[in-house]
């Protein structure tokens, strides 16, 4: 009998609160594959800094700033330092745009309001326009900064518009989030592929870009129109665990009305709480410094490695280059660590996963305090074991605590300070002597110990058990029916 009811339960569609089902009755795995392509073809394409520069140099961006007789040969492909500086400024504007527009200007809140469908449409259209602007810009219409901004802003909205599909896989939601995050990271290869397709085929570069904008981005816009729901998928019932464990679940199978009632009761309070309640909760307030310090530590280690290379002398330059080649090789396969993050968090839980991630960060910082050849190479593996899944872990944390109702703005607020770190960290290490690195890594070890507060708070005070504190000033008098013949009522304080 238990198995019969379980089979019946698994046949029930997972829907949102308003009854939104999987579009057109598609299999959830098919929809997941489509959403993976949706992320992989656009999301974080701006992160491929080198190939975007090479493409824009070939398109003639800011070449009028260079002396026609200049013989400079810069690694970025620019014809002169002035052109290179302008492209760097444009790229920085594109990287900073999401942090400014989505968090400071509050557009993340707007995307949460209009829902995932229109958020996905807006993101793909902006990316499409950004590529087209690259193609039409020239000396008389230098709109390159706008193009960078338009391909930079959609990073969050495109990803956030499909992330709620994780709720269709109740037992593997963290794996799904990590998978989508990995697909977003792979989108950095978009301009890499475009550049080398042009190089090997000798096809017109503008033609390739226009084709990608209209055909690929246009197709993804249609995906957003037809296959992304207006309301995020919400998880109410887990089909594979804790089924038929209590009377309310058994009753939910028998009647539709009781089903809706019980689903609402299963949904954690913070998932349907107001944005203000989510914002002032300890879970969010502790995640903000945790995430900022995690990114700061991660990017500082990378900047430290770059500084080692720049400061190398003729005696150790080969050793440092060897280390950097190993670092780059591991980086190519870092997506494996990102995927593994989801499996780990589904197996041990999000809180314990963050504790493990932070422990890896402590170990890496300790290795850099006492560097030598063998420990540095080992530290590369540990470094990517946590740095490649920082954003995925943050999404898993937010989804666990708050669901997806305000995911755009919450993530925008979390990543807001991070945008400025991309500017601060290279400048900081550029003005530091390598003899001072010891103290900085010692500082990272110290703050890493304090960062354990965030996952420990989540582990002790489980977010799914969170209940608001009721104050006396919030108590109101209500009329409660009394079970008597005259159907009288009594006034009670609740």
Secondary structure, 3 states (H helix, E strand, C coil): CHHHHHHHHHCCCCCCCCCCCCHHHCCHHHHHHHHHHHHHCCCCHHHCHHHHHHHHHHCCCCHHHCCCCCCCCCCCCCCCHHHHHHHHHHHHHHHHHHHHHHHHCCHHHHHHHHHHHHHHHHHHHHHHHHHHHHHHCECCECCHHHHHHHHHHHHHHHHHCCHHHHHHCHHHHHHHHHHHHHHHHHHHHHHHHHHHHHHHHCCCHHHHHHHHHHHHHHHHHHHHHHHCCCCCCCCCCCCCCCCCCCHHHHHHHHCHHHHHHHHHHHCCHHHHCCHHHHHHCHHHHHHHHHHHHHHHHHHHHHHHHHHHHHCCCCCCHHHHHHHHHHHHHHHHCCHHHHHHHHHHHHHHCHHHHHHHHHHHHHHHHHHHHCCCHHHHHHHHHHHHHHHCCHHHHHHHHHHHHHCCCCHHHHHHHHHHHHHHHHHHHHHHHHCCCHHHHHHHHHHHHHHHHHCHHHHHHHHHCCHHHCCCCCCHHHCCEEEEECCCCCCCEEEEEC
